């Protein structure tokens, strides 16, 4: 059950007309009063003698009784309470009780308070009610509404239990504000895929991913096609900023602006500044990542894999401040990957990033310095350009996604252990989209490696089988029975050609993390070997002397595919 406290208004009768009218975006069916401060309150929906003006005058009476200079400018309070689509239809009697509980919980009309505010609850659909109240009590004082939104949420969680309704995950006040129904309908009219505040939030986060200073942030935000309005100090320094979608205007034909804090609690300019640091202060990518023979997007993704792998260790360290910082950094890497990927991978990564942004916020204070490696990785990804989705780019993307899935699952468990229900659920949903992105990305390079492995000469296959039995005797039989065995044999073959000690490399890959939970151990080892071989200097000479057909690292899937295509066919 979702409560929504709408913006306060100044015209009681205007809201009454809307509640009892035909509706604008959804059809109002049988509008009628279900509850009110006084059982004798007239109902214009069911009583033909009652008028909107009569109801308005009753509700406004305490306001009009005050001297004009003491009357609040915005005295109309409006709360809607909506059940989930799958919930059973509640009766009017149920909604009476719910309405009274909500006005009590929010401080509009506490139980037993005979001088509370006047209010009325109108039902014009099966799944929700609207409560209208005037913000002057019968005794002339203002109601105590401190933390009314949080108290409304808490009461709704209790109502869900009492009525057997869908249980909404409790929040902690760190979630971004959802778009209103009016904002969603306006987005439909404008042909937007989402409401303006959601589109702007996504664009701001994309511009922030890996940005090292305000200039870069605002330049990238402008490149997103977003209107920017900075609030400047006399010195010329920005004190804050607002953004607007092109074409989104109000009735006066003025842009509809949203400040950063209106988009999300962590997108205000002061909070954004805490993330900025000079590039020189961020960890540099390992020198091994600068090897020739690979693309810039692939190198950036290998660095991101290193940083994400390190974040996994931090998540398990018990240092909550450091873990909270890693979550922010992981969110930036996801945003960077989403804007530099293509096709189905990009679609799934955008959804993963949207969900995970909820998991980046909690009341735990982040240790900013801990996120710099991941922010540097995001910076590298953005500035390296789009990954083409094939060859070294595809293999490196699959590699970082493989590790990112583990990191996001770890984030979900971290939040769940601290009773951050909304964040844990968001991380789990992000993991689902990451799995889909991984499947879309990993299938081609894995298929190429399997094809290569299936065509290895018998002596080579036997040598890789011996390698696995030596390094992982307890897993050898299972690995050879998996469909991914041929891809693993292909990567071991290429590692051997590159001069690596394949037994040592495979032992190290298996020891990085547990393997029992993997759907395909061989696929997991393929990506670990790809990464270890990429960043580890090979032996000075190959263990088996034969012509080298790969660069001095584990060959990428593109090299495997190339060799497969040019290998002489047996007749």
C-alpha positions as CSV (number, residue, x, y, z in Angstrom):
1,X,0.0,0.0,0.0
2,X,1.5,3.3,-1.1
3,X,0.7,6.6,0.6
4,X,1.5,9.8,-1.4
5,X,1.4,13.2,0.2
6,X,0.9,15.7,-2.6
7,X,1.9,19.4,-2.8
8,X,-0.2,21.7,-0.6
9,X,-2.7,23.8,-2.4
10,X,-4.7,27.0,-1.8
11,X,-8.1,26.2,-3.2
12,X,-10.1,23.6,-1.4
13,X,-13.0,23.6,-3.8
14,X,-10.7,23.0,-6.8
15,X,-9.5,19.7,-5.3
16,X,-13.0,18.8,-4.3
17,X,-14.1,19.3,-7.9
18,X,-11.3,17.1,-9.2
19,X,-12.1,14.3,-6.7
20,X,-15.8,14.2,-7.5
21,X,-15.3,14.9,-11.2
22,X,-14.9,12.5,-14.2
23,X,-11.1,12.4,-13.9
24,X,-8.4,13.5,-16.3
25,X,-6.1,10.6,-16.8
26,X,-8.1,7.8,-15.2
27,X,-11.9,7.5,-15.1
28,X,-13.5,8.3,-11.7
29,X,-16.2,5.7,-10.9
30,X,-18.9,6.5,-8.4
31,X,-17.1,9.2,-6.5
32,X,-18.4,9.3,-2.9
33,X,-17.4,10.1,0.6
34,X,-16.3,7.1,2.7
35,X,-15.2,9.0,5.9
36,X,-14.9,12.5,7.3
37,X,-14.1,14.3,10.5
38,X,-17.9,14.5,11.2
39,X,-20.3,11.7,10.2
40,X,-22.9,14.4,9.1
41,X,-20.5,15.8,6.5
42,X,-22.5,16.3,3.2
43,X,-21.5,14.0,0.3
44,X,-21.9,15.6,-3.1
45,X,-21.4,12.2,-4.7
46,X,-24.4,10.5,-3.1
47,X,-26.6,13.4,-1.9
48,X,-28.1,15.4,-4.8
49,X,-28.8,18.3,-2.4
50,X,-25.2,18.6,-1.3
51,X,-22.8,20.8,-3.3
52,X,-19.1,21.1,-3.6
53,X,-19.2,24.6,-2.1
54,X,-21.0,23.3,1.1
55,X,-18.2,20.7,1.6
56,X,-15.6,23.4,1.0
57,X,-17.1,25.8,3.4
58,X,-17.2,23.2,6.2
59,X,-13.6,22.2,5.7
60,X,-12.4,25.8,5.4
61,X,-14.3,27.1,8.4
62,X,-11.4,27.0,10.9
63,X,-9.2,28.7,8.3
64,X,-11.7,31.5,7.6
65,X,-12.2,32.0,11.4
66,X,-8.6,33.3,11.6
67,X,-7.7,36.9,10.9
68,X,-6.6,37.1,7.3
69,X,-3.0,37.8,8.1
70,X,-2.8,34.6,10.1
71,X,-4.2,32.3,7.4
72,X,-1.7,30.0,5.8
73,X,-1.2,30.6,2.0
74,X,-1.2,26.9,1.3
75,X,-3.8,25.4,3.6
76,X,-5.1,22.4,1.6
77,X,-3.5,19.1,2.5
78,X,-3.9,16.1,0.1
79,X,-3.0,12.4,0.7
80,X,-3.8,9.5,-1.6
81,X,-3.5,5.9,-0.4
82,X,-3.3,3.2,-3.1
83,X,-3.4,-0.6,-2.8
84,X,-1.3,-2.8,-5.1
85,X,-2.9,-4.1,-8.3
86,X,-2.9,-7.7,-7.0
87,X,-4.5,-6.8,-3.7
88,X,-8.2,-7.8,-3.1
89,X,-10.7,-5.0,-3.5
90,X,-11.4,-3.4,-0.1
91,X,-14.9,-2.4,1.0
92,X,-15.9,1.1,1.9
93,X,-15.9,0.0,5.6
94,X,-12.2,-1.0,5.2
95,X,-11.3,2.3,3.7
96,X,-13.1,4.1,6.5
97,X,-10.8,2.5,9.0
98,X,-7.7,3.0,6.8
99,X,-8.6,6.7,6.3
100,X,-8.9,7.3,10.1
101,X,-5.6,5.5,10.7
102,X,-3.8,7.6,8.2
103,X,-5.0,11.0,9.5
104,X,-4.1,9.9,13.0
105,X,-0.7,8.7,12.0
106,X,0.2,11.9,10.0
107,X,-0.9,14.3,12.8
108,X,-3.9,15.7,10.9
109,X,-6.4,14.2,13.3
110,X,-4.9,12.2,16.2
111,X,-7.1,9.7,17.9
112,X,-9.2,11.4,20.6
113,X,-8.3,14.9,19.6
114,X,-11.6,16.8,19.4
115,X,-10.0,20.0,18.1
116,X,-8.0,18.4,15.2
117,X,-8.1,19.5,11.6
118,X,-11.2,18.9,9.5
119,X,-10.8,16.3,6.8
120,X,-12.8,14.1,4.3
121,X,-11.9,10.9,2.4
122,X,-13.2,10.4,-1.1
123,X,-13.2,7.1,-3.0
124,X,-13.6,7.2,-6.8
125,X,-11.8,3.9,-7.8
126,X,-11.6,0.4,-6.4
127,X,-7.9,0.6,-5.4
128,X,-7.4,3.9,-3.7
129,X,-8.8,6.9,-1.7
130,X,-8.0,10.6,-1.5
131,X,-8.0,12.4,1.8
132,X,-8.4,16.2,1.8
133,X,-7.8,18.3,4.9
134,X,-7.3,21.9,5.9
135,X,-4.2,22.8,7.9
136,X,-5.8,24.8,10.7
137,X,-7.2,23.0,13.7
138,X,-10.5,23.8,15.4
139,X,-8.5,25.6,18.1
140,X,-6.8,27.8,15.5
141,X,-3.4,26.1,15.8
142,X,-1.5,24.3,13.1
143,X,-1.2,20.5,13.2
144,X,2.0,18.8,14.2
145,X,3.1,17.0,11.0
146,X,6.7,16.3,11.7
147,X,8.0,13.3,9.6
148,X,4.4,12.9,8.2
149,X,5.6,11.0,5.1
150,X,7.7,8.5,7.1
151,X,4.8,8.0,9.6
152,X,2.4,7.5,6.7
153,X,4.7,4.8,5.3
154,X,5.0,3.1,8.7
155,X,1.2,3.0,9.1
156,X,0.8,1.5,5.7
157,X,3.2,-1.3,6.5
158,X,1.0,-2.0,9.5
159,X,-2.2,-1.9,7.4
160,X,-0.7,-4.4,5.0
161,X,-0.2,-6.9,7.8
162,X,-3.7,-6.3,9.2
163,X,-5.5,-6.7,5.9
164,X,-3.3,-9.3,4.3
165,X,-2.2,-7.0,1.5
166,X,1.0,-7.1,-0.5
167,X,4.0,-6.3,1.8
168,X,5.9,-3.3,0.5
169,X,9.6,-3.2,1.5
170,X,10.1,-0.6,4.3
171,X,12.3,2.3,3.4
172,X,14.7,4.4,5.4
173,X,14.1,7.8,3.9
174,X,17.0,7.6,1.4
175,X,15.0,6.7,-1.7
176,X,14.6,9.1,-4.6
177,X,11.2,10.6,-4.9
178,X,8.9,8.8,-7.3
179,X,7.2,10.6,-10.1
180,X,3.6,11.7,-9.4
181,X,0.7,10.3,-11.5
182,X,0.5,13.7,-13.2
183,X,4.2,13.5,-14.1
184,X,3.8,10.1,-15.6
185,X,0.8,11.1,-17.7
186,X,2.6,14.2,-18.9
187,X,5.5,11.9,-20.0
188,X,3.0,9.9,-22.0
189,X,1.7,13.1,-23.7
190,X,5.3,14.2,-24.5
191,X,6.2,10.8,-25.8
192,X,8.9,10.3,-23.2
193,X,9.8,6.8,-22.1
194,X,9.8,7.9,-18.4
195,X,8.8,10.9,-16.3
196,X,11.1,13.9,-16.6
197,X,12.5,13.5,-13.0
198,X,13.5,9.9,-13.8
199,X,15.1,10.7,-17.1
200,X,17.0,13.6,-15.5
201,X,18.1,11.5,-12.6
202,X,19.5,8.9,-15.1
203,X,21.3,11.6,-17.1
204,X,22.8,13.3,-14.0
205,X,24.1,9.9,-12.8
206,X,25.6,9.2,-16.3
207,X,27.3,12.5,-16.3
208,X,28.7,11.9,-12.8
209,X,30.1,8.4,-13.5
210,X,33.8,8.8,-13.2
211,X,33.8,12.6,-13.6
212,X,36.8,14.1,-11.8
213,X,35.6,17.7,-11.4
214,X,32.6,20.0,-11.8
215,X,33.7,21.2,-15.2
216,X,33.7,17.7,-16.6
217,X,30.4,16.9,-14.8
218,X,28.6,19.9,-16.2
219,X,30.1,19.5,-19.7
220,X,29.0,15.9,-19.8
221,X,25.6,16.8,-18.5
222,X,25.2,19.5,-21.3
223,X,26.2,16.8,-23.8
224,X,23.3,14.8,-22.6
225,X,21.0,17.5,-24.0
226,X,19.8,18.6,-20.6
227,X,19.0,22.3,-19.7
228,X,21.3,23.5,-16.8
229,X,20.6,26.4,-14.5
230,X,23.5,27.1,-12.0
231,X,23.0,29.2,-8.9
232,X,26.2,31.3,-8.7
233,X,27.9,33.1,-5.8
234,X,29.3,36.6,-6.4
235,X,32.6,34.9,-6.9
236,X,31.2,33.0,-9.8
237,X,31.4,29.6,-8.0
238,X,28.4,27.4,-8.3
239,X,26.3,27.1,-5.1
240,X,23.8,24.6,-6.6
241,X,22.2,23.6,-9.9
242,X,18.9,22.8,-11.5
243,X,18.1,20.7,-14.6
244,X,15.2,20.5,-17.0
245,X,14.2,18.4,-19.9
246,X,14.0,20.2,-23.2
247,X,10.3,20.5,-24.1
248,X,9.0,20.0,-20.6
249,X,7.3,23.2,-19.7
250,X,4.6,24.4,-17.3
251,X,1.4,26.3,-18.1
252,X,3.4,29.6,-18.3
253,X,5.6,28.0,-21.0
254,X,8.6,28.0,-18.6
255,X,11.0,25.0,-18.2
256,X,10.2,22.7,-15.2
257,X,13.3,22.7,-13.2
258,X,14.5,20.0,-10.7
259,X,17.3,20.6,-8.3
260,X,19.8,17.8,-7.8
261,X,18.5,17.0,-4.3
262,X,14.9,16.8,-5.8
263,X,16.1,14.1,-8.1
264,X,17.9,12.0,-5.4
265,X,19.3,12.8,-2.0
266,X,22.9,12.2,-3.1
267,X,22.7,14.3,-6.3
268,X,22.9,17.7,-4.6
269,X,26.0,19.7,-5.6
270,X,27.6,19.5,-2.1
271,X,27.2,15.7,-2.1
272,X,28.5,15.4,-5.7
273,X,31.6,17.4,-4.8
274,X,32.5,14.9,-2.2
275,X,33.0,12.3,-5.0
276,X,35.4,14.5,-7.0
277,X,39.1,14.1,-6.7
278,X,42.0,14.9,-9.0
279,X,42.7,12.1,-11.4
280,X,46.3,11.9,-10.2
281,X,45.0,11.0,-6.7
282,X,43.2,7.9,-8.1
283,X,44.9,4.6,-8.4
284,X,46.5,4.1,-11.8
285,X,45.6,1.0,-13.8
286,X,48.3,-1.7,-13.6
287,X,51.1,-1.4,-16.1
288,X,50.1,-4.8,-17.6
289,X,46.8,-3.3,-18.8
290,X,48.7,-1.1,-21.2
291,X,49.9,-4.0,-23.3
292,X,49.5,-3.7,-27.0
293,X,47.2,-5.9,-29.0
294,X,44.0,-5.0,-27.1
295,X,41.6,-2.1,-27.4
296,X,41.2,0.8,-25.0
297,X,37.6,-0.3,-24.0
298,X,39.0,-3.8,-23.2
299,X,41.8,-2.4,-21.1
300,X,39.4,-0.1,-19.2
301,X,37.1,-3.1,-18.5
302,X,40.0,-5.2,-17.2
303,X,40.9,-2.4,-14.8
304,X,37.2,-2.3,-13.7
305,X,37.4,-6.0,-13.1
306,X,40.4,-5.5,-10.8
307,X,38.7,-2.7,-8.9
308,X,35.4,-4.6,-8.6
309,X,37.2,-7.7,-7.4
310,X,38.9,-5.6,-4.7
311,X,35.5,-4.2,-3.8
312,X,34.3,-7.7,-3.1
313,X,36.9,-8.1,-0.5
314,X,36.0,-4.8,1.1
315,X,32.3,-5.8,1.3
316,X,33.3,-8.7,3.5
317,X,35.7,-6.8,5.7
318,X,33.3,-5.6,8.3
319,X,34.1,-1.9,7.6
320,X,30.6,-0.5,6.9
321,X,31.9,3.0,5.8
322,X,34.3,1.4,3.3
323,X,31.6,-0.9,2.0
324,X,29.1,2.0,1.6
325,X,31.8,3.8,-0.5
326,X,32.3,0.7,-2.7
327,X,28.6,0.6,-3.4
328,X,28.7,4.2,-4.7
329,X,31.7,3.3,-6.9
330,X,30.0,0.2,-8.2
331,X,27.0,2.3,-9.2
332,X,29.3,4.6,-11.2
333,X,30.9,1.6,-13.0
334,X,27.5,0.3,-13.9
335,X,26.5,3.7,-15.2
336,X,29.7,3.9,-17.3
337,X,29.2,0.4,-18.7
338,X,25.6,1.1,-19.6
339,X,26.5,4.2,-21.6
340,X,29.4,2.6,-23.5
341,X,27.8,-0.8,-24.4
342,X,25.6,-1.6,-27.4
343,X,22.5,-3.6,-28.2
344,X,20.9,-6.0,-25.8
345,X,23.8,-5.7,-23.4
346,X,23.2,-1.9,-23.1
347,X,19.5,-2.4,-22.5
348,X,20.0,-4.8,-19.7
349,X,22.9,-2.7,-18.2
350,X,20.7,0.4,-18.2
351,X,18.0,-1.5,-16.2
352,X,20.7,-2.9,-13.8
353,X,22.1,0.6,-13.2
354,X,18.6,2.0,-12.6
355,X,17.9,-0.6,-9.9
356,X,21.3,-0.5,-8.3
357,X,21.2,3.3,-7.8
358,X,18.8,2.6,-5.0
359,X,21.3,0.2,-3.4
360,X,24.0,2.9,-3.4
361,X,22.2,5.0,-0.7
362,X,21.7,4.3,3.0
363,X,22.3,6.2,6.2
364,X,25.7,4.7,6.6
365,X,28.3,7.3,5.9
366,X,30.7,6.4,3.1
367,X,34.5,6.7,3.4
368,X,34.9,8.6,0.2
369,X,38.6,7.6,-0.4
370,X,37.5,4.0,-0.6
371,X,35.5,4.6,-3.8
372,X,38.3,6.2,-5.9
373,X,39.6,3.0,-7.6
374,X,36.1,2.2,-8.9
375,X,35.5,5.9,-9.8
376,X,38.8,5.8,-11.8
377,X,37.6,2.6,-13.5
378,X,34.3,4.4,-14.4
379,X,36.4,7.3,-15.8
380,X,38.5,4.9,-17.9
381,X,35.4,3.2,-19.3
382,X,33.7,6.4,-20.3
383,X,36.8,8.0,-21.9
384,X,37.8,4.8,-23.7
385,X,34.6,4.9,-25.8
386,X,32.0,2.3,-26.8
387,X,32.8,-1.4,-26.6
388,X,31.9,-3.1,-29.9
389,X,30.6,-6.2,-28.2
390,X,32.9,-8.6,-30.1
391,X,36.6,-9.6,-30.0
392,X,38.6,-8.2,-27.1
393,X,35.8,-5.8,-26.2
394,X,33.2,-8.6,-25.9
395,X,35.4,-10.9,-23.9
396,X,36.5,-8.1,-21.5
397,X,32.9,-6.9,-21.0
398,X,31.8,-10.5,-20.2
399,X,34.7,-10.7,-17.7
400,X,33.7,-7.5,-15.8
401,X,30.1,-8.5,-15.8
402,X,31.0,-11.9,-14.4
403,X,32.7,-10.2,-11.4
404,X,30.0,-7.4,-11.2
405,X,27.3,-10.0,-10.7
406,X,29.1,-11.4,-7.7
407,X,29.7,-7.9,-6.3
408,X,26.0,-6.9,-6.7
409,X,24.9,-10.2,-5.0
410,X,27.3,-9.4,-2.2
411,X,25.8,-5.9,-1.9
412,X,22.3,-7.4,-1.6
413,X,23.5,-9.6,1.2
414,X,25.3,-6.7,2.9
415,X,22.1,-4.6,2.8
416,X,19.9,-7.5,4.0
417,X,22.2,-8.1,7.0
418,X,21.6,-4.5,8.0
419,X,17.8,-4.6,7.4
420,X,18.0,-2.3,4.4
421,X,15.1,-4.1,2.7
422,X,14.5,-1.7,-0.3
423,X,18.3,-1.6,-1.1
424,X,18.6,-5.4,-0.8
425,X,15.7,-6.0,-3.2
426,X,17.0,-3.4,-5.6
427,X,20.4,-5.1,-5.7
428,X,18.8,-8.4,-6.4
429,X,16.9,-7.0,-9.3
430,X,20.0,-5.4,-10.6
431,X,21.7,-8.8,-10.4
432,X,18.9,-10.3,-12.6
433,X,19.5,-7.7,-15.3
434,X,23.3,-8.2,-15.0
435,X,22.9,-11.9,-15.6
436,X,20.9,-11.2,-18.8
437,X,23.6,-8.7,-19.9
438,X,26.2,-11.3,-19.2
439,X,24.4,-14.0,-21.3
440,X,24.0,-11.6,-24.2
441,X,27.7,-10.7,-24.0
442,X,29.4,-14.0,-23.1
443,X,27.6,-16.3,-25.6
444,X,29.7,-15.4,-28.8
445,X,33.2,-15.5,-27.2
446,X,32.4,-18.7,-25.3
447,X,31.0,-20.3,-28.4
448,X,34.2,-19.4,-30.3
449,X,36.4,-20.8,-27.6
450,X,34.4,-24.0,-27.4
451,X,34.7,-24.4,-31.1
452,X,38.4,-23.9,-30.9
453,X,38.7,-26.3,-28.0
454,X,36.8,-29.0,-29.8
455,X,39.3,-28.9,-32.7
456,X,42.5,-29.1,-30.5
457,X,44.7,-32.0,-31.6
458,X,44.6,-35.0,-29.4
459,X,48.0,-34.4,-27.8
460,X,47.1,-30.8,-26.9
461,X,43.7,-31.9,-25.4
462,X,45.5,-34.6,-23.3
463,X,48.0,-32.0,-22.1
464,X,45.2,-29.7,-20.9
465,X,43.4,-32.6,-19.3
466,X,46.6,-33.4,-17.4
467,X,46.9,-29.7,-16.3
468,X,43.4,-29.8,-14.8
469,X,44.0,-33.1,-13.0
470,X,47.2,-31.7,-11.6
471,X,45.8,-28.3,-10.5
472,X,42.3,-29.3,-9.5
473,X,42.1,-33.1,-9.0
474,X,38.9,-32.8,-7.0
475,X,37.1,-30.9,-9.8
476,X,38.7,-32.5,-12.9
477,X,35.9,-35.0,-13.7
478,X,33.1,-32.4,-13.2
479,X,34.9,-29.9,-15.4
480,X,35.3,-32.4,-18.2
481,X,31.6,-33.3,-18.0
482,X,30.5,-29.6,-18.4
483,X,29.6,-28.1,-21.8
484,X,32.2,-25.4,-21.1
485,X,35.1,-27.8,-20.9
486,X,36.2,-27.2,-24.4
487,X,36.3,-23.5,-23.8
488,X,38.5,-24.0,-20.7
489,X,40.8,-26.3,-22.7
490,X,41.1,-23.6,-25.4
491,X,42.1,-20.9,-22.9
492,X,44.6,-23.2,-21.2
493,X,46.0,-24.0,-24.6
494,X,46.4,-20.3,-25.4
495,X,47.9,-19.5,-22.0
496,X,50.5,-22.3,-22.6
497,X,51.3,-20.8,-26.0
498,X,51.8,-17.4,-24.3
499,X,54.4,-18.8,-21.9
500,X,52.3,-19.1,-18.8
501,X,52.7,-21.8,-16.2
502,X,49.2,-23.2,-16.7
503,X,49.1,-25.3,-13.6
504,X,50.0,-22.3,-11.4
505,X,47.6,-20.0,-13.3
506,X,44.7,-22.5,-13.0
507,X,45.4,-23.1,-9.3
508,X,45.4,-19.3,-8.7
509,X,42.2,-18.8,-10.7
510,X,40.4,-21.5,-8.7
511,X,41.5,-20.1,-5.3
512,X,40.2,-16.6,-6.0
513,X,36.7,-17.4,-4.7
514,X,34.5,-20.4,-4.0
515,X,33.3,-22.3,-7.1
516,X,30.5,-24.5,-5.6
517,X,27.7,-22.0,-6.3
518,X,28.7,-21.6,-10.0
519,X,26.3,-22.9,-12.6
520,X,29.2,-23.6,-14.8
521,X,32.6,-23.9,-13.1
522,X,34.4,-24.1,-16.4
523,X,32.9,-20.8,-17.6
524,X,33.9,-19.1,-14.4
525,X,37.4,-20.4,-14.7
526,X,37.6,-19.2,-18.4
527,X,37.0,-15.6,-17.3
528,X,39.3,-15.8,-14.3
529,X,42.1,-17.2,-16.5
530,X,41.4,-14.6,-19.2
531,X,41.9,-11.9,-16.5
532,X,44.8,-13.4,-14.7
533,X,46.6,-14.1,-18.0
534,X,45.9,-10.6,-19.1
535,X,47.4,-8.9,-16.1
536,X,50.1,-11.4,-15.2
537,X,53.5,-11.4,-16.9
538,X,54.0,-14.8,-18.7
539,X,57.1,-16.9,-18.2
540,X,60.1,-15.8,-20.1
541,X,59.7,-18.7,-22.5
542,X,56.9,-21.2,-23.2
543,X,56.9,-24.4,-21.3
544,X,56.4,-26.3,-24.5
545,X,58.4,-25.0,-27.4
546,X,56.3,-24.4,-30.4
547,X,55.4,-21.4,-32.6
548,X,53.5,-18.7,-30.8
549,X,50.1,-17.8,-32.2
550,X,49.0,-15.4,-29.5
551,X,50.3,-12.2,-27.9
552,X,52.1,-12.4,-24.5
553,X,48.9,-12.9,-22.6
554,X,45.9,-15.3,-22.5
555,X,44.4,-14.9,-26.0
556,X,41.2,-13.1,-26.2
557,X,38.1,-14.7,-27.7
558,X,38.7,-12.9,-30.9
559,X,42.1,-14.5,-31.3
560,X,40.6,-17.9,-30.6
561,X,37.9,-17.3,-33.1
562,X,40.5,-16.1,-35.7
563,X,42.6,-19.2,-35.2
564,X,39.5,-21.4,-35.4
565,X,38.5,-19.9,-38.7
566,X,42.0,-20.3,-40.2
567,X,42.8,-23.8,-38.8
568,X,43.2,-26.3,-41.7
569,X,40.3,-28.7,-41.8
570,X,40.9,-32.4,-41.6
571,X,39.6,-34.5,-44.5
